[in-house]
Amino acid sequence: MAKQGTELKKTPKRISQRKHMAVTMDFYREIKELIRVSYASQRKGRISAYNAFTSHFLRDVVKGEYPNITLDYEKLVISRGELEAPKWIKTTVREDGYLIEWDTSVKDEKRLEDLLVLVGSEPPSYFAYGDFKKIKRKEGKYFYNWTDGPSEPYLEFWVGFCNLEKTLFCDSLYAQRKSDKVFAKPYDPNASEDTSLKEEVFKPKLILQEIIEQRKQQGISQEQLAKMLRVGRKQINKIETGAQKLTVSMLYRILVALNVEMKFTMKKKGSNAVKKINGKKK
């Protein structure tokens, strides 16, 4: 214990712990009202919903040491409870937003009336926002338009459900994006399931070299790009050498960081798609 009137030494470990807590609070701040009810089942004795959520976030979600702190999105749970959770959830990227779909099969048909609980986050920031939607479980899908949120278009989502009284919840699920495809048409709620969307199959090897050239032309090192994306330098190195898969979401983040745009030439499904980086934005 430090003596009265003295300050604790700012060791690297202590600095990292403070940064981890700061990241946790950034994420929690805008969804605290939701967490107070979605984590109410975790309250025990002196442990509040806040305590339960922040402990989970620090233990399971925040990874790495300062300044290379990242979030493990798949392990984050934004609601907890004994209600039946969907067997699967998926998110599809559209031209004008995200189509979030979930399994509607339930053991108790009353659960089809449960309300959607949606939390989103915009990497590489650590901020989140969430709400109870007037969408019922039985509807099986929800379209998130860019205009619904503070920004566009790279977002992460977590989905849960609660009863109408908002007293019972299920354990939320991470809404994994289909990051290997970019759809060319906006979402049409009246379209049939077998709609003939043209789509582009993402083949990162065709553009990796151009990304590297753009980075070098701007005099940006791998370490500088990593800081801009809030990831480790090793991850950038792995992407550029092909050791790690370049997803569409990461490609978008890199293009934004480098301030370049990409032109997509669309062809029929199954054919090769031509991709070209169109130089620096003006």
Residue pairs with C-beta under 8 A, 6 or more apart in sequence:
2 8
8 14
12 65
12 66
15 66
16 65
16 66
19 66
19 67
19 69
20 58
20 62
20 66
20 69
21 58
23 62
23 69
23 71
23 126
24 54
24 57
24 58
24 62
25 54
26 125
26 126
26 127
27 57
27 71
27 121
27 126
27 127
27 128
28 35
28 50
28 53
28 54
28 57
28 128
29 127
30 127
30 128
30 129
30 130
31 78
31 119
31 128
31 129
31 130
32 50
34 78
34 117
34 119
34 130
34 131
34 132
35 49
35 50
35 53
35 78
36 49
36 50
37 49
37 162
37 166
37 167
37 169
38 49
38 78
38 79
38 80
38 81
38 117
38 160
38 162
38 169
38 172
39 49
39 50
39 52
39 53
39 79
39 80
40 49
40 167
41 80
41 81
41 82
41 169
42 49
42 52
42 53
42 80
43 49
43 52
52 80
56 77
57 76
60 72
60 75
60 76
61 71
61 72
61 73
61 75
61 76
62 69
62 70
62 71
62 72
63 69
63 70
63 71
63 72
64 70
64 232
67 227
68 226
68 231
68 232
69 230
70 230
70 231
70 232
71 121
71 123
71 126
73 121
73 156
73 174
74 174
74 176
76 158
76 174
77 158
77 171
77 172
78 117
78 119
78 130
78 158
78 160
78 172
79 117
79 160
79 162
79 169
79 170
79 171
79 172
80 169
80 171
80 172
81 162
81 168
81 169
81 170
81 171
82 168
82 170
83 111
83 114
83 161
83 162
83 163
83 168
83 169
83 170
84 106
84 107
84 108
84 111
84 170
85 160
85 161
85 170
85 171
85 172
85 173
86 102
86 103
86 104
86 137
86 159
86 161
86 170
86 173
87 103
87 105
88 102
88 103
89 100
89 101
89 102
89 103
89 159
89 173
89 174
89 175
89 176
90 100
90 101
90 102
90 175
90 176
90 178
91 98
91 99
91 100
91 101
91 157
91 175
91 176
91 177
91 178
92 98
92 99
92 101
92 177
92 178
92 181
92 183
93 153
93 177
93 178
93 179
93 181
93 182
93 183
93 248
94 143
94 183
94 185
94 186
94 187
95 183
95 184
95 185
95 186
95 187
96 145
96 146
96 186
96 187
97 143
97 144
97 145
97 146
97 148
97 153
97 187
98 143
98 144
98 155
98 157
98 177
99 141
99 142
99 143
99 144
99 187
100 118
100 141
100 142
100 143
100 144
100 157
100 159
100 175
101 140
101 141
102 137
102 140
102 141
102 159
102 173
103 140
104 112
104 137
104 138
104 139
104 140
106 112
106 137
111 137
111 161
112 136
112 137
112 138
113 136
113 137
113 138
113 163
113 164
114 136
114 137
114 161
114 162
114 163
114 164
114 170
115 132
115 133
115 134
115 135
115 136
115 137
115 161
115 162
115 163
115 164
115 166
116 132
116 133
116 135
116 136
116 137
116 142
116 159
116 160
116 161
117 130
117 131
117 132
117 133
117 159
117 160
117 161
117 162
117 169
117 172
118 130
118 131
118 133
118 142
118 144
118 157
118 158
118 159
119 128
119 129
119 130
119 157
119 158
119 172
120 128
120 129
120 130
120 144
120 149
120 155
120 156
120 157
120 158
121 127
121 128
121 129
121 155
121 156
122 149
122 150
122 151
122 154
122 155
122 156
123 154
123 156
123 230
123 253
124 229
124 230
124 231
124 253
129 149
129 150
132 162
132 166
133 142
135 142
137 161
143 187
143 189
144 155
144 157
146 152
146 153
149 155
153 252
154 249
154 252
154 253
154 256
156 174
156 175
156 177
157 174
157 175
158 172
158 173
158 174
158 175
159 172
159 173
159 175
160 169
160 170
160 171
160 172
160 173
161 169
161 170
162 168
162 169
162 170
177 249
179 202
179 247
179 248
179 249
180 201
180 202
180 247
180 248
181 199
181 200
181 201
181 202
181 248
182 199
182 200
182 202
182 248
182 264
183 197
183 199
184 197
184 198
184 199
184 200
184 264
184 266
185 197
185 198
188 195
198 266
198 267
198 268
198 269
199 269
200 264
200 266
200 267
200 273
200 275
201 270
201 272
201 273
202 247
202 248
202 251
203 272
203 273
203 275
204 245
204 246
204 251
205 242
206 275
207 251
207 262
207 275
207 277
208 239
208 240
208 242
208 246
210 276
210 277
211 240
211 251
211 254
211 255
211 258
211 277
212 240
214 258
214 260
214 277
214 280
215 222
215 225
215 258
218 258
218 280
220 228
220 258
222 233
222 236
222 237
222 240
223 233
223 236
225 236
225 254
225 257
225 258
226 232
226 233
226 235
226 236
228 257
229 236
229 253
229 254
229 257
235 244
237 243
238 244
239 246
239 250
251 262
255 261
255 262
255 277
258 280
259 280
259 281
260 277
260 278
260 279
260 280
260 281
261 277
261 278
261 279
261 281
262 275
262 276
262 277
262 278
263 275
263 276
263 277
263 278
264 273
264 275
265 273
265 274
265 275
265 276
266 273
267 273
267 274
